[in-house]
Amino acid sequence: MKKVLTIAAVAVAMFFAGSTQAQNGNLSVNIGYAPQTFNTVTTILNSETNSSMDMTGFFAGVSYTSAVTSNLCLTVGLQARYNYGNEENALLKFNHSQFLVDVPVMLSFGLPLGNDIRLGIFAGPALSFAVKGETKIVGKISGNDDDEDWYEDGDDRQRFDISGAAGLSLQFRTIRLYGGYRMGFLDLNKNNNIKTTTQGLFVGLGYVL
């Protein structure tokens, strides 16, 4: 965990240092839609059971892009992301929510398509830290509710994730539209019999300051 914190701190430091010192880059403000799926594999006596949970997600943040060559750029971002989703059975409703901080580091290759238009392809890793996660359980008959903290002591969920992302972008002057796919590399469940990973698409809109 300390290593992940160190890497995240270095990435954020690079972001702010680059935004104030480099002269061949730009700062952007970004918002977007990023649904996420939790895929879980449970193993009991050599028998595997697969399940998934879908959550709607939105993000907002800033990013700094620095030119490496005329066509190659490095982008470091800092964004907040909020996920929410609902499940239910005959007796209970489950309202899930999660708040995360992401630090994506993307390498992109861009090609000009004409005056003020640029097409790009990007890929790279992203560090994620779950600040908060909880499930509100509501009884359909009784109406009673209870809150379950995902990351309290004794819970098996993991706050940190490292994911890989890839996608395409299209920029017209100061407006940038981008989208892609991301996949988590880490097991987010500490239980040896349960493995949970994440995946999801994302679409974003950026404004270059």
C-alpha positions as CSV (number, residue, x, y, z in Angstrom):
1,M,0.0,0.0,0.0
2,K,2.9,2.4,0.8
3,K,4.4,1.8,-2.6
4,V,1.1,2.6,-4.3
5,L,0.8,5.8,-2.3
6,T,4.3,6.8,-3.2
7,I,3.7,6.2,-6.9
8,A,0.5,8.2,-6.7
9,A,2.2,11.1,-4.9
10,V,5.0,11.2,-7.5
11,A,2.5,11.2,-10.4
12,V,0.5,14.1,-8.8
13,A,3.8,16.0,-8.1
14,M,4.7,15.5,-11.8
15,F,1.3,16.8,-12.8
16,F,1.6,20.1,-10.8
17,A,5.3,20.6,-11.6
18,G,4.7,20.1,-15.3
19,S,1.7,22.5,-15.3
20,T,3.7,25.3,-13.8
21,Q,7.1,24.8,-15.4
22,A,6.7,23.2,-18.9
23,Q,6.1,25.6,-21.8
24,N,5.2,23.0,-24.5
25,G,2.0,21.7,-22.9
26,N,-1.5,22.6,-22.0
27,L,-4.0,22.2,-19.1
28,S,-7.5,20.8,-19.6
29,V,-10.6,20.5,-17.6
30,N,-12.5,17.3,-18.2
31,I,-15.9,15.7,-17.4
32,G,-17.3,12.4,-18.5
33,Y,-19.3,9.2,-18.2
34,A,-17.6,6.1,-16.9
35,P,-19.8,3.1,-16.0
36,Q,-18.0,0.3,-14.2
37,T,-18.6,-3.5,-13.8
38,F,-17.3,-5.5,-10.9
39,N,-16.6,-9.1,-12.0
40,T,-16.4,-11.7,-9.2
41,V,-15.2,-15.3,-9.4
42,T,-15.9,-17.3,-6.2
43,T,-14.2,-20.7,-5.8
44,I,-15.6,-23.4,-3.5
45,L,-14.2,-26.9,-3.6
46,N,-12.7,-26.4,-7.1
47,S,-16.1,-25.1,-8.4
48,E,-16.2,-21.6,-9.7
49,T,-19.2,-19.3,-9.7
50,N,-19.2,-16.0,-11.7
51,S,-21.2,-12.9,-10.9
52,S,-21.1,-9.3,-11.8
53,M,-22.4,-5.9,-10.5
54,D,-22.9,-2.9,-12.9
55,M,-22.5,0.6,-11.6
56,T,-23.2,3.9,-13.3
57,G,-20.2,6.4,-13.1
58,F,-19.3,10.0,-13.7
59,F,-16.0,11.8,-13.4
60,A,-14.6,15.3,-13.4
61,G,-11.0,16.5,-13.1
62,V,-8.0,18.2,-14.8
63,S,-5.1,16.9,-16.9
64,Y,-1.8,18.3,-18.2
65,T,-0.5,17.3,-21.6
66,S,3.2,17.8,-22.5
67,A,4.6,17.3,-26.0
68,V,7.3,14.6,-26.2
69,T,7.6,15.0,-30.0
70,S,5.5,16.7,-32.6
71,N,3.1,13.7,-32.7
72,L,3.7,12.1,-29.3
73,C,2.4,13.5,-26.0
74,L,2.3,12.5,-22.3
75,T,-0.8,13.3,-20.3
76,V,-1.1,13.1,-16.5
77,G,-4.5,13.6,-14.9
78,L,-6.2,14.0,-11.6
79,Q,-9.9,13.2,-11.4
80,A,-12.7,12.4,-9.0
81,R,-15.1,9.6,-9.9
82,Y,-18.5,8.6,-8.4
83,N,-20.2,5.3,-9.0
84,Y,-23.6,4.1,-8.0
85,G,-25.8,1.1,-8.6
86,N,-28.8,-0.8,-7.3
87,E,-29.7,-4.5,-6.8
88,E,-32.6,-6.2,-5.2
89,N,-34.2,-9.5,-4.3
90,A,-37.6,-10.5,-2.9
91,L,-37.0,-9.0,0.5
92,L,-34.2,-6.4,0.2
93,K,-32.9,-3.5,-1.9
94,F,-29.2,-2.8,-2.1
95,N,-28.1,0.8,-3.0
96,H,-24.4,0.9,-3.7
97,S,-22.2,4.0,-4.0
98,Q,-18.4,4.5,-4.3
99,F,-16.2,7.6,-4.5
100,L,-12.7,7.4,-6.0
101,V,-9.7,9.5,-6.9
102,D,-7.9,8.5,-10.2
103,V,-4.5,9.4,-11.5
104,P,-4.3,8.4,-15.2
105,V,-1.0,8.6,-17.0
106,M,-1.5,8.3,-20.8
107,L,0.8,8.3,-23.8
108,S,-0.9,9.5,-26.9
109,F,0.0,9.6,-30.6
110,G,-1.8,12.3,-32.7
111,L,-2.3,13.0,-36.4
112,P,-3.6,16.2,-37.8
113,L,-6.7,15.8,-40.1
114,G,-7.0,19.3,-41.2
115,N,-7.1,22.9,-39.9
116,D,-7.5,22.7,-36.1
117,I,-8.6,19.0,-36.1
118,R,-6.4,16.3,-34.5
119,L,-7.1,12.5,-34.2
120,G,-5.3,10.7,-31.4
121,I,-4.9,7.2,-30.0
122,F,-3.8,6.8,-26.3
123,A,-3.0,4.1,-23.8
124,G,-1.5,3.9,-20.3
125,P,-2.0,3.0,-16.7
126,A,-4.2,4.6,-14.1
127,L,-4.0,4.5,-10.3
128,S,-7.3,4.5,-8.4
129,F,-7.9,5.0,-4.7
130,A,-11.4,4.4,-3.3
131,V,-12.0,7.1,-0.7
132,K,-15.4,5.7,0.3
133,G,-17.7,2.8,-0.6
134,E,-20.9,1.7,1.0
135,T,-24.1,-0.2,0.5
136,K,-27.5,0.8,2.0
137,I,-29.6,-2.2,2.6
138,V,-33.4,-1.5,2.8
139,G,-36.0,-4.0,3.8
140,K,-39.0,-4.0,1.4
141,I,-41.4,-5.1,4.0
142,S,-40.1,-3.6,7.2
143,G,-38.7,-0.4,5.7
144,N,-35.7,-0.7,8.0
145,D,-32.3,0.2,6.5
146,D,-28.7,-0.5,7.4
147,D,-25.4,0.9,6.0
148,E,-22.5,-1.4,5.1
149,D,-19.0,0.2,4.8
150,W,-17.0,-1.5,2.1
151,Y,-13.6,-0.7,3.6
152,E,-14.1,-0.8,7.4
153,D,-11.9,-3.1,9.5
154,G,-12.7,-6.7,8.9
155,D,-14.0,-6.2,5.4
156,D,-12.4,-8.0,2.5
157,R,-12.5,-5.2,-0.1
158,Q,-9.3,-3.5,-1.3
159,R,-9.2,0.3,-1.8
160,F,-6.4,0.4,-4.4
161,D,-6.5,-0.6,-8.1
162,I,-4.2,-0.3,-11.0
163,S,-5.9,-0.4,-14.4
164,G,-4.9,-0.2,-18.0
165,A,-6.8,2.1,-20.5
166,A,-6.8,2.6,-24.2
167,G,-8.9,4.7,-26.5
168,L,-9.3,7.4,-29.2
169,S,-9.6,11.1,-29.1
170,L,-10.7,13.9,-31.4
171,Q,-9.7,17.5,-30.8
172,F,-11.1,20.6,-32.5
173,R,-9.3,23.7,-31.3
174,T,-9.9,23.8,-27.6
175,I,-12.5,21.1,-27.4
176,R,-11.5,17.4,-27.0
177,L,-13.8,14.4,-27.2
178,Y,-12.4,11.0,-26.1
179,G,-13.4,7.6,-25.2
180,G,-12.1,4.1,-24.6
181,Y,-12.0,1.0,-22.4
182,R,-10.3,0.3,-19.1
183,M,-9.5,-2.9,-17.3
184,G,-8.4,-3.4,-13.7
185,F,-5.3,-5.5,-13.0
186,L,-5.6,-6.1,-9.3
187,D,-7.8,-8.4,-7.2
188,L,-10.0,-6.1,-5.1
189,N,-11.0,-8.8,-2.7
190,K,-8.6,-10.0,0.0
191,N,-10.5,-13.4,0.4
192,N,-8.4,-16.2,-1.1
193,N,-11.6,-17.8,-2.5
194,I,-13.0,-14.7,-4.1
195,K,-11.4,-12.7,-6.9
196,T,-12.9,-9.3,-8.0
197,T,-11.7,-7.2,-10.9
198,T,-13.2,-4.2,-12.7
199,Q,-13.7,-3.1,-16.3
200,G,-15.7,-0.5,-18.1
201,L,-16.0,2.0,-21.0
202,F,-15.6,5.7,-20.6
203,V,-16.4,8.8,-22.7
204,G,-15.1,12.3,-21.8
205,L,-15.3,15.9,-22.9
206,G,-12.3,18.2,-22.3
207,Y,-11.7,21.9,-22.6
208,V,-8.2,23.1,-23.2
209,L,-7.4,26.2,-21.2
